[in-house]
Amino acid sequence: MSQTRQSQNGLQAVIDLGARRRAHNNVLLIKAALPATISAALLAFAIYVLVMVSADRVDWHNILPVGLVVAMVPAIAVSLLVIASRRNHPFSMAVAVTVFALSFAISILAATRIPVSFVGIALTIPSTLLCVTLANLAMARSLSRRACLLDFPGAAAVAQKLDGRVQVVSPEEIGPDIRRVLIDPAFHHSAEWAPVLARLYTRGLEMEAWPRYLETYAGRVDIDSFELADVSYSPSQIFYYRFKRVVDLVGVLVLAVPVLVVGGLLWLYIRLVDGGPSFFIQERRGYGGGTFRLYKFRTMYKNADGASTSANDSRVLPGCHLVRQLRLDELPQLINIARGEMSFIGPRPVSVAIAEALEARIPQYINRSILLPGLTGWAQVSHGYAETQDEEIEKLSYDLYYLKHVSFDLDVIISVRTIKTLLLRKGAR
């Protein structure tokens, strides 16, 4: 027996005696990111070559090496993401690693003295950023699938909330493919379970309370348990929210000319179809519980009742169903954004009457007024139009999630999903 042990050296002997070998996530992450990475490399190479061809360049001994180096940028960026193990800020991290990889690639090209087109390289950046972001999101999804729920009374109900995607297991059933163990903060934080959790932790498994995992998975908070005292902002979140005002003003300036043209045509059309006024002005609940006058184009006949809008509503002016679907009736709210009464992204402002009714019904509703209301928001792209008070309360869970997790990355996701909603013409009535 002693000879057998002496013949084995290092940690392999310890593993043979019963220790476990930790599973590596790198292969899984690379596999998840591979489609987006390959797409980014092919696009970068093709874009650079096309730019050179359009410029009548024929020095292929220079063009092809630069194209290959540019195609390596996404691979370098994704490799850095794998090493960094940061999935919380997919777009910010994609920007950071792409800038680093691009700088590294340009340094290599400069050292070789190969003539390059910086315009061609610059044109590859948007597709590279998009694909690297998608790769990061794909890696995050692959890791979220490698989770299990540690058994406790009520675990079956929690697994149902997670759509059955997380298996309920005992400590002995946790296999090498699991990376994250979801625990119940009330049941498992006890003297009885402390040694078990310690053993799981030493195996390299991440411990996470299932309510937090569910919040991230669903993109909404539990309203009943939400407390402002539990909200903790990072310095980057605080800085970004202060900087949002600058983003809003720049956005208003950029959109001013096209909005004036489209808005002018809409204003004229409404007056021709149904006379004036062309604007609909309503008091809405704003920042800090105050009120402000929200501007919209009037898309219904004059003197229409104030009931909730339904699909194919007969009160809508001819041709204005499309205007509502494309959200063109919201264009005058750039005035509210310029005044500082609204932001491009934030909780959607509701009428004063609805706000008062909901604040009387559920105290948490006032918390959505802590942030500036927005032209679009997380609740809008996640839930859509609300007809009843119950649906408004359901949307509140998304607004509070945004309040808790406000960030540049979340705003990017909201912007992309808003554009997708507009293109598909979903949600508006």
C-alpha positions in Angstrom: 0.0 0.0 0.0 2.8 2.4 0.9 4.5 1.6 -2.4 1.4 2.5 -4.3 1.1 5.8 -2.5 4.8 6.5 -3.2 4.3 5.9 -6.9 1.8 8.7 -7.1 3.0 12.3 -6.7 1.2 15.6 -6.3 -2.4 16.3 -6.1 -3.4 13.3 -8.2 -2.7 11.1 -5.2 -5.1 13.3 -3.1 -7.7 13.0 -5.8 -7.3 9.2 -5.8 -7.9 9.2 -2.1 -11.3 10.8 -2.5 -10.8 14.5 -3.3 -12.7 16.1 -6.2 -11.4 17.6 -9.3 -13.0 21.0 -10.0 -14.7 21.4 -13.3 -13.4 24.1 -15.6 -15.8 26.5 -17.2 -13.5 27.8 -19.9 -14.4 25.1 -22.5 -18.1 25.7 -21.9 -17.7 29.5 -22.2 -15.7 29.3 -25.4 -18.2 26.9 -26.9 -21.1 29.3 -26.0 -19.2 32.3 -27.4 -17.9 30.6 -30.6 -20.7 31.5 -33.0 -20.7 35.2 -32.2 -16.8 35.2 -32.2 -16.6 33.6 -35.6 -19.3 35.9 -37.0 -17.4 39.0 -35.7 -14.1 37.8 -37.2 -15.6 37.2 -40.6 -17.5 40.5 -40.6 -14.4 42.4 -39.5 -12.3 40.8 -42.3 -15.0 41.3 -44.9 -15.6 45.0 -44.0 -11.9 45.9 -44.0 -11.3 44.2 -47.4 -14.4 45.8 -48.9 -13.2 49.2 -47.7 -9.9 48.6 -49.4 -11.4 47.4 -52.6 -13.7 50.5 -52.7 -10.6 52.7 -52.3 -9.0 50.9 -55.4 -6.3 49.4 -53.3 -4.7 46.4 -54.9 -1.7 45.8 -52.6 -3.1 42.5 -51.3 0.2 41.6 -49.6 -0.7 44.5 -47.2 -4.5 44.2 -47.2 -4.8 40.5 -46.3 -2.4 40.6 -43.3 -4.2 43.6 -41.8 -7.6 42.0 -42.4 -6.4 38.9 -40.6 -5.1 40.9 -37.7 -8.4 42.8 -37.5 -10.3 39.5 -37.6 -8.3 38.4 -34.5 -9.6 41.3 -32.4 -12.9 39.6 -31.5 -11.1 36.4 -30.5 -8.7 38.4 -28.3 -11.6 40.3 -26.8 -13.6 37.2 -26.0 -10.6 35.5 -24.6 -10.2 38.4 -22.2 -13.9 38.0 -21.2 -13.4 34.4 -20.5 -10.4 35.2 -18.2 -12.2 38.1 -16.5 -15.3 36.1 -15.6 -17.4 39.3 -15.6 -20.9 39.0 -16.9 -22.8 41.7 -15.0 -22.1 44.5 -17.5 -22.1 42.8 -20.9 -21.8 46.0 -23.1 -19.4 47.9 -20.9 -17.1 44.9 -20.6 -17.4 44.3 -24.4 -16.3 47.9 -25.0 -13.4 47.7 -22.6 -11.9 44.4 -23.9 -12.5 45.4 -27.6 -10.7 48.7 -27.1 -7.8 46.9 -25.5 -7.7 44.2 -28.2 -7.9 46.8 -31.0 -5.1 48.8 -29.4 -3.0 45.7 -29.1 -3.7 44.8 -32.8 -2.8 48.3 -34.0 0.4 48.2 -32.0 1.4 44.9 -33.7 0.6 46.4 -37.1 2.6 49.6 -36.3 5.6 47.5 -35.3 5.5 45.6 -38.6 5.2 48.9 -40.5 2.4 47.6 -42.7 0.3 50.4 -44.2 -3.2 50.3 -42.7 -6.4 52.1 -43.2 -7.7 53.5 -39.9 -11.0 54.3 -41.6 -11.3 50.6 -42.5 -10.4 49.5 -39.0 -12.9 52.0 -37.5 -15.7 50.7 -39.6 -15.2 47.2 -38.2 -15.7 48.4 -34.6 -19.6 48.5 -34.5 -20.0 44.8 -35.7 -17.2 43.7 -33.4 -18.7 45.4 -30.4 -22.1 43.9 -31.2 -20.8 40.4 -31.6 -18.5 40.5 -28.6 -21.5 41.7 -26.5 -23.6 38.8 -27.8 -20.8 36.4 -27.0 -20.7 37.8 -23.4 -24.4 37.4 -23.1 -24.2 33.8 -24.5 -21.5 33.0 -21.9 -23.7 34.4 -19.1 -26.6 32.3 -20.3 -24.5 29.1 -20.4 -23.4 29.7 -16.8 -26.9 30.4 -15.6 -28.0 27.0 -16.9 -25.4 25.3 -14.7 -27.3 26.0 -11.5 -29.3 23.8 -9.1 -31.6 24.5 -6.1 -30.6 23.0 -2.8 -33.6 21.1 -1.4 -35.7 22.7 1.3 -39.5 22.9 2.1 -41.0 24.9 -0.7 -38.2 24.2 -3.2 -40.7 22.8 -5.7 -42.7 26.1 -5.8 -39.5 28.0 -6.3 -38.4 25.7 -9.2 -41.8 26.3 -10.8 -41.2 30.1 -10.7 -38.0 29.4 -12.6 -40.0 27.5 -15.2 -38.4 24.2 -14.2 -35.0 25.2 -15.6 -33.3 24.6 -12.2 -33.3 21.1 -10.7 -34.0 20.6 -7.0 -31.2 18.4 -5.6 -29.7 17.2 -2.3 -26.0 18.0 -1.5 -25.0 14.5 -2.5 -26.7 14.9 -6.0 -24.7 18.0 -7.0 -22.6 16.8 -10.0 -19.5 18.2 -11.7 -21.5 20.1 -14.3 -23.0 22.4 -11.6 -21.4 25.8 -11.0 -23.9 27.6 -8.8 -26.0 26.4 -5.9 -29.1 28.3 -5.0 -30.0 28.2 -1.3 -32.9 29.5 0.8 -31.6 32.3 3.0 -34.0 31.4 5.8 -33.7 27.6 5.8 -30.0 27.0 4.9 -28.4 29.7 7.0 -28.3 27.5 10.1 -25.8 25.6 12.3 -27.0 22.4 10.8 -26.4 23.4 7.2 -23.2 25.5 7.8 -20.8 22.5 7.4 -22.6 21.4 4.2 -22.4 24.9 2.6 -18.7 25.1 3.6 -17.9 21.8 1.8 -19.8 23.0 -1.3 -17.9 26.3 -1.2 -14.5 24.5 -1.0 -15.5 22.5 -4.1 -15.5 25.8 -6.0 -19.3 26.2 -6.2 -20.9 29.6 -6.0 -23.6 30.1 -3.3 -26.5 32.4 -4.2 -29.8 33.0 -2.5 -32.6 31.9 -4.8 -34.6 35.2 -4.5 -31.6 37.1 -6.0 -31.3 34.5 -8.8 -35.0 34.7 -9.5 -34.8 38.5 -9.6 -32.1 38.4 -12.2 -33.8 35.6 -14.1 -37.1 37.4 -14.3 -35.9 41.0 -14.5 -38.3 42.1 -11.8 -38.3 42.4 -8.0 -40.7 41.0 -5.4 -42.7 44.1 -4.5 -43.8 42.9 -1.0 -40.2 42.3 0.1 -38.7 45.3 -1.7 -37.0 47.8 0.7 -35.1 50.9 -0.3 -32.6 50.2 2.5 -31.6 47.1 0.5 -30.7 49.1 -2.6 -26.9 49.6 -2.8 -25.5 51.7 -5.7 -21.9 51.4 -7.0 -19.9 54.6 -7.7 -20.2 53.8 -11.5 -24.0 53.7 -11.2 -24.1 57.1 -9.4 -21.8 58.7 -11.9 -23.7 57.3 -14.8 -27.1 58.5 -13.5 -25.6 62.0 -13.1 -24.2 61.8 -16.6 -27.6 60.7 -18.1 -28.7 64.4 -18.2 -25.9 65.1 -20.6 -26.9 62.1 -22.7 -30.5 63.3 -22.8 -29.5 66.8 -23.9 -27.2 65.5 -26.6 -30.0 63.1 -27.8 -32.5 66.0 -28.0 -30.0 68.0 -30.1 -29.3 65.1 -32.5 -33.0 64.3 -33.0 -34.2 67.9 -33.1 -34.2 68.3 -36.9 -35.8 65.0 -38.0 -38.4 65.3 -35.1 -39.3 68.8 -36.3 -39.8 67.6 -39.8 -41.9 64.5 -38.9 -43.7 66.3 -36.1 -44.6 69.2 -38.4 -46.2 66.8 -40.9 -48.1 65.0 -38.1 -49.3 68.3 -36.7 -50.6 69.4 -40.1 -52.2 66.0 -40.8 -54.1 66.0 -37.5 -55.5 69.5 -38.1 -56.6 68.6 -41.6 -58.4 65.4 -40.5 -60.0 66.6 -37.3 -59.1 70.2 -36.7 -57.1 71.6 -33.8 -55.6 71.2 -31.4 -53.0 68.7 -32.6 -51.4 68.3 -29.2 -52.8 66.3 -26.3 -51.6 67.6 -22.9 -52.1 65.8 -19.7 -50.9 66.1 -16.1 -48.6 63.2 -15.2 -46.9 62.1 -12.1 -43.2 63.1 -12.3 -40.0 63.1 -10.3 -40.3 63.2 -6.6 -44.0 62.7 -6.6 -44.6 66.1 -8.4 -46.6 66.7 -11.5 -45.7 68.0 -15.0 -47.5 68.6 -18.3 -46.8 65.8 -20.7 -47.1 66.5 -24.5 -48.3 64.1 -27.1 -49.8 64.3 -30.5 -53.5 63.9 -30.4 -54.4 60.6 -32.2 -58.0 60.3 -31.2 -61.1 62.3 -32.2 -61.9 65.4 -30.2 -64.0 64.8 -27.0 -63.2 61.0 -27.0 -63.8 59.5 -23.5 -60.8 58.7 -21.4 -61.2 54.9 -21.2 -58.3 52.7 -21.7 -57.3 52.2 -25.3 -58.1 48.8 -26.8 -56.9 47.1 -30.0 -58.5 48.6 -33.2 -60.1 51.4 -31.1 -62.7 53.3 -33.1 -61.7 56.5 -31.3 -58.3 56.6 -33.1 -58.1 59.0 -36.1 -57.7 57.5 -39.6 -54.1 56.6 -40.2 -53.1 57.2 -36.6 -53.0 53.5 -35.7 -49.7 53.3 -37.4 -48.6 56.6 -35.7 -49.3 55.0 -32.3 -47.6 51.7 -33.2 -44.4 53.5 -34.2 -44.7 55.7 -31.1 -44.6 58.9 -33.3 -47.3 60.4 -31.1 -44.6 60.5 -28.3 -42.3 62.8 -30.3 -43.4 66.0 -28.5 -42.0 64.6 -25.3 -38.6 65.7 -26.4 -39.8 69.0 -25.0 -40.3 67.4 -21.6 -36.8 65.8 -21.9 -35.2 69.2 -22.8 -36.9 70.8 -19.8 -35.5 68.1 -17.4 -39.0 66.8 -16.6 -38.3 63.4 -18.3 -35.4 61.3 -19.5 -35.1 59.1 -22.5 -35.1 56.0 -20.2 -37.0 55.7 -16.9 -40.3 54.6 -15.4 -43.1 55.6 -17.8 -45.1 58.4 -16.2 -48.8 57.7 -15.5 -51.7 60.1 -15.1 -52.1 61.8 -11.7 -55.4 60.0 -11.1 -53.9 56.5 -11.7 -50.8 57.4 -9.6 -53.0 58.5 -6.7 -55.2 55.4 -6.8 -52.2 53.1 -7.0 -50.3 54.9 -4.2 -53.3 54.5 -2.0 -53.5 50.8 -2.8 -49.8 49.9 -2.5 -47.3 52.1 -0.6 -44.3 50.9 -2.8 -45.7 52.6 -5.8 -44.4 56.0 -4.8 -40.8 54.6 -5.1 -41.0 54.7 -8.9 -41.0 58.5 -8.6 -37.5 58.5 -7.2 -36.2 58.4 -10.7 -37.0 60.7 -13.6 -39.8 59.3 -15.8 -38.8 58.1 -19.2 -39.9 58.0 -22.8 -39.3 54.3 -22.6 -38.3 52.0 -19.8 -37.6 48.5 -18.5 -41.3 47.9 -17.6 -42.3 49.1 -21.1 -40.1 46.7 -23.0 -40.6 43.8 -20.5 -44.4 44.0 -19.9 -45.9 46.4 -22.4 -49.2 48.2 -22.2 -51.2 48.0 -19.0 -55.0 48.2 -19.1 -55.8 47.6 -15.4 -54.5 48.6 -12.0 -53.3 45.0 -11.5 -51.2 45.2 -14.6 -49.8 48.6 -13.5 -48.8 46.9 -10.2 -47.2 44.1 -12.2 -45.2 46.7 -14.2 -44.1 48.3 -10.9 -42.0 45.2 -10.2 -40.1 45.9 -13.4 -39.8 49.6 -12.5 -38.4 48.8 -9.1 -35.9 46.4 -10.7 -34.7 49.3 -12.9 -34.5 51.5 -9.8 -32.3 48.9 -8.2 -30.1 48.0 -11.2 -30.0 51.3 -13.2 -26.8 51.3 -15.3 -25.4 52.1 -18.7 -25.7 48.5 -19.8 -29.3 48.1 -18.7 -30.1 51.3 -20.7 -28.4 49.9 -23.7 -30.5 46.8 -23.5 -33.7 48.9 -23.1 -32.8 51.0 -26.1 -32.2 47.9 -28.3 -35.4 46.3 -27.1 -37.3 49.5 -27.7 -36.0 49.7 -31.3 -37.0 46.0 -31.8 -40.5 46.8 -30.4 -40.9 49.7 -32.8 -39.8 47.7 -35.8 -42.2 44.9 -34.9 -44.9 47.4 -34.0 -45.8 45.6 -30.8 -47.4 46.8 -27.6 -49.0 50.1 -28.7 -52.8 50.5 -29.0 
